[in-house]
């Protein structure tokens, strides 16, 4: 057991708090960027807000791909440290950063080429397409910067450096808070770029966060030394990262892909429904921040203990995490159910949009606990190299429950059917995820390896 695998010793509850609390602030800061974007873009007009509602699921899906790469890097580093192989952990940390940058270049070019057909497939109107293009073209070209930032965060997370990861997120967010009003609506005599300004602010924030990450990694135990890649088995390292990053990326991307399809279904209900759904989705993303933070922090805890052959500690981490998901999910649901109208007024003064915003929250919030169980269970499964199971249950939630439910009932119940589809999917998805992860963690790494060798 490596002395660097600090999460294999001490209180599990203490590690959960220590690793999750800083990430709450980091994730909250990131999510606040979406709220601030929506606020300033909302000042431009209802059409711009509707355009962002189409854009939002796609950018979340792309960010989810970045999260998958980060999770893959996190997983291979945490397990290598738990096994006591520090040299391999450092090699894979360096390779992971390069892997993330290359993946960003490929994805960015691909996105740039398919922008128009993608948003036409989502039923975006001809009036909204120019606004969508203004945002998405620079965003696509800046995608390598996003992926590199995610990769460096993975290097920090795998070592259990949650506090430093949160500093990177806060740096990114602070840059956006300053640049959004200047670049979107203008300030100090500058007119601003409109909706494109939000993309420029995002890219600049990623670039500044990379500089912060590189500086913080200098004080961590695993360093970024590009020369270390020369001693790395490129094939083995690629397979190790991709075996987790591939399924994890798609698992994280499936939910926003589902939301993209729901947005397309909502388009038949009018622009007010799309705008209300998109704005409320931004608020919802902020509301589930502690759940997202926990899903990010549990990977290092479960991964290090799994690598050190301490499955009992991995199970204990999942048990306390599940209790938190249930308690927090129900509490925040009640709060948003009671204050939905007040939050709607923050985004717009359009009565139709406010009505859809409130309807969505009144229905969807009761599934937050289930959503928390799903994403935290996925984080644990990714950490123990069971990303395929995480992908399968995420896919089942969206493609076997959410989309069929919304499609079948939309004709009779309109937008309410779409909102209820998300609720049912979260409840069933959370129950399935809790069952699957508990079965996996009961086996233990030694038994898994013996079964694989038979």
N, C-alpha and C positions, 0 to 999 in steps of 0.2 A: 504494500500500500504506500503510495507516494505521500511524502510530507506536503507536497503541493496540493493534494486532494483534500483541502480543508473541510469540505462538506461531508466527509465520511466520519467526522468526529463531532461530538457535541450534540446539543438539543435539536431535534428535527423542527419543532415549532419555532425555535430561535432562528434557525437557518431560513425557514420560510418567511418569517417577518423581516429578517435582515436582508434577504435577497429580493423580496417582493416590494417592500416599502419604497426603496429608492426608485424602483421601476415604475411604481404608481405615478410618481412625479414625472418621470421621463415620458411614459406613455400618455399621461394627461397633457403634458406639454405638446406632444405630437398631435393628439386629437384636437387640442385647442386651435391648432393651425387650420383644421377643417372648418371649425366654427367661425374663426375670424375671416377665412376666405369667403364663407357663405354670407357673412354679414356685409362685407365690403362689396362683394359681387351683387348682393341684393340691392345695394344702393344704385346700381347701374340700371336695374329694371327687372320686370318679371321674366322677360325672355332670357336674359343672362342667367337668372336663377334656375330656370328650367333647363338651360344648356348644361349647367353644372350638375343637375340631377342625372343627366345622361352620362356625364364625364365621371362622376363620383364612383360608381361601381367598377369602372374600368381602371381608374387609378388605384383603387383599393385592391383589385385583382393583381395589378402589377406590383404593388407594394407587398402583397402576399407572396408573390414569387420571390421577391427579395428576402422576405422573412423565411421562406423555405431554405434558401441558400444559407442564411444566418443560422438556422436550426441545424442544418447539416454540419456546418463548421463547428458549432457549439457541441453537437453530439460526439463527433470523432475526437475532439479535444478533451471533453469531460471523461469519456471512457478510457482514453489513453492515460490520462492523469490518474484515474481510479485504479488502473492496472499497474501504475508505477513506471510507465514508459514515457518519461519527460521528453526525451529526444524526439520520439515520434510525434508527440503532441506539438512540439515547436515546429517541426517540419510541416505538419499538416496545417498549422496556423498560417504559415507563410504561403503555402500552396493555396489555401482557402481564399486568401485575399486576392491573389491573381485570378483564381477561378471565378470569383464574384465579378471582377472587372470585365473579364472576357464574356461572361454570361450577359452582363448589362449591355455591352456593345451589340451582341447578336440580337437580343430582345428589342433594343431600341430601334435598330434598323428595320426589323420585321414589323414593329408597330407602325413606324412611319409609312411603310408601304401599304398597309391595310386599313388606314384610318377611315377613309370614306366608306368602303363596303361594310366595315364593322359597325359604324353608327347608323348606316341605312338599314342594316339588319336589325338594329335595335329600334327601328321605326322613328328615328329622329327626323323632324320635318325639314324641308328645304330652308325654312327661315332660321332654324337653329344650327344647321350644319356649318355655316361660316363662323359662328361664334365658337363652336366646338373645335374647329380647325385652329382657330387662333390660340387656343389653350394647348391642344394636344400635340401640335407640331414641335414646339420647343420642348415640351415635356418628354416626348419620345427621344429627342436628341440628348436630353439630359439624363436618360435612364442609366447609363453606365456609372454616373456619379452616385445615384441612389443605391445601386447594387454594391458598389465598393464600400459605401458607408455601412450597409447592412453586413457585409463580410467582416469588416473590422469590428463591428459590434459583436459578431459571433465569436471572434477571437477573445474578446473581453468576457463574454458570458460564459464560455466554456471553462474559464479559470475561476468562475464565481465572483467576478468583479462587477456585480450589479450596480454598485454606486457609480463606478466610472462609466458604465453604459448609460446611466441616467444623465450624467453630465453631457455626454455626446448628444442625447436627445434634447436636452435643455438648450444647448448651443444652437442646434438646428431650429428649434422653435423660436428662440429669441430673435434670430436673424429674420425669420418670417414675420414675427410680430412687428418688427421695425419696418421691413420692406413692403409688406402688404398694402398699407394705406398709401404709401408713396407711389408704388408701381401700378396699383389698380385704379384708384380714384384721383391720385395726384396730390401733391403738397408742395409748399414753398415755391409756388409759381410754375411747377411742373404739372402737365395735364394728366399724366399717367397713361398706361397702355390698355386700360380696360381689363377685360377678362384674361388677356395674355399676360398681364402683369402678375397675376397669381402664379402662373407657371414660372415666370422668371424669378419670382421670390422663392419658390420652392427649390429650384435648381441651385440658386445661390446659397440657400440654407444647407443643402446637402454638401456643397463644396466646403463651406466653412466647418461643418460637422466632421468632415474627413480630417481636416487639419487638427481639430480638437482630439479626435480618436487617436491619431498617430502620436500626438504629444502625450496622451494618457497611457498609451501602450508602453511608452518608454519607462514608465514607473511600475509596470506589471512584471510578473515573473517570466511569462513567455513574450519574447520580443519579435518584432518584425525585422528580419534580416533576409532580404531577397536572395542572398547567396545560399541560404539554407535549402532553397528549392533544388539546387544542383545535386544534393544528396537524397532527394526525395524520390521515391518510386511513384512516378507520375500516374501510371496505370492504377496501382493499388490505392493511391490517395484519391484519385478521381472516382473510382468505384465506391470507396468508403463514403465520400461526401455525397455523391449522386444517389447512393442507395437510400439515404435519408432525405437529402435535399429535394430530389425529384418528387417522391410521394408527398413530402411535407409542403413543397411549393404548390402542388396541385390541390392538396388538402386545404391549405389556407386560401387558395384562389377560388375554390368551388363555391364558397358562400357568396362572394361578390359576383361570381358568374351567375349564380341563382338570382341575386338581386338585380342583375342586368336584365335577365329574362322577365322578372317581375316588373321592372320599369317599362319594358316593352309592352307587357300586357296592360299596364296602367295607362299607356299612351292612348289607348282607345277610350279612356274615361276623361280625357282632356288634359291640358297643360297644368291646370290647378292641382290635379291629383298627382301628377309627376313632380311638380314643384314642392308640394306639401310632403310627399314621401321622401324626396331627397333631403329637404331641410331637416325633417324629423330624424332621418337616418344619421345625419351629422350629430345631432344631439344624442342619439342612442349610442353612437360610437364613443362619445365622451362618457356617457353614463356607465358603460361596461369596462371602463379603464382598469379598475382593480382586478377584474376577471382576466383581462388581457395581460396585465402585469404578472399575475400569478401563472398564467399559461406559459409566459416567457421564462420565469424564474425557476419553475419546477424542473425544467430539463437538466440544468446543471446539478441539482440536488439528487434527482433520481439517477442521472447518468453516472455521476461519480460513485455513488453507492452501489449501483449495479455492476460497474467495472471492478469495484473492490469486493464483489461477491457478498454484499450486504443487502439482499432483497427485502429483509425485514424493515430496514430503514426506508427503502423505496416505497414499500406499502404504507408505512406510517405517514410519509409525506403526502401520498395520494389521499389517505383517509382525512387528514386535517384540511387538505385543500377542498375536498368535496363538501365538507361541513361549511366551509366559508362560502363556497359557491351558492349553496342553498340559502344560507342566512342573508348574505348580501344581495343576492338576486331578488329575493322577495321584498327586502326593505327598499331597494331603489325602485322596484316596480311600483310599490305603493306611492312613493314620493312623486314619480312622474305621472302616474294616473291622476293624482290630485292637482298637479300644477301644469298640465299640458297646455291649456289655453294661455297661461302666462308666458310660457316659453315660445309659443307660436307668435305672439306679438313682438317678440324680439327680432324675428327674422323678416316679417312682412306685415303690411297693413291690408293685404288683399283678403277679404272675408272668405272667399272660396278656398284659398290656400290654407288659411287658418283652420277652417273646418276639417280639411283633409289631414292636416298636421295632427290635430287633436284626436281624430278618429284612429289614425295609425297608432299613436301612443296608447290610447285606451285599450287597444286590443293586443298589441305586440309585446308590451312590457312584461306580461305574466310568463313569458318564456325565457327571461334573462337567466334564471337559475339553471335551466336546462342547457342553454347556450354555454354558460360557464363550465358546467360539467363536461361538455363536449370538447371545448378547446383546451381545458386543463388535462383531460385524459389524453388528448392528442399530443400535448407536450410531453407527457410521460412516455407514451408509446414511441414517439420519435427518439427519445433519449435512450431507449433500450433496443434500438434498431428494429422497431416494429412499425416503421412508417407506412408500410403497405396496409396494415389494419386501420391506421388513422385515416388514410385516404379512403378506404372502403366505407367506413362508417360516415365520413363526411359526404361522400358521393350518395350514399343511400338516403341521408337526410334531405339532400337537395333534390335529387332526381327521382327518388321513389316516393317522397312525401310532399315536399314544398311545391314543386312545379305542377305535378298532377292535380293536387288539391286546388291550387289557384286557378289552373286552366279550366277544370271542370265546373267550379262553382262561380266563376267570374260572370257568366251570362245572367245568372239569377241574382247575385248579391253585389255585383260591381266591385268597387275598390275594397270594400270590407272583406271580400273573399281573399284578396291578395294579402291583406294584413293578417287575416286568420291563418293563411297558409304558412306564414313565417312562424306564428305562435305554435302551431301543431308540430311543425318540423323541429323546433327547438326542444319541445317537451319530449318527443319520441327520440330525437337524436341524443339528448342528454342521458336518457334512461339506457339506451343501447351502449353509449360510450362508457358509462359507469360499470356496466356488466363486463364489457370486453377488457377494460384495463385491469380490473380486479382479477380476472381469470389469468391474464398474462403475468401480472406481478406475483401471483401465487406460485408460479413454477420455479423462478430463480435462474440466474445465468448459468450455473454449473449444469443443471439438468437440461437446459436448452442446448448447451454445447454437446452434451453426451447424446442427446436425441439426434442432433444434426450429424454426429459422427457415426451413428449406427448404420 
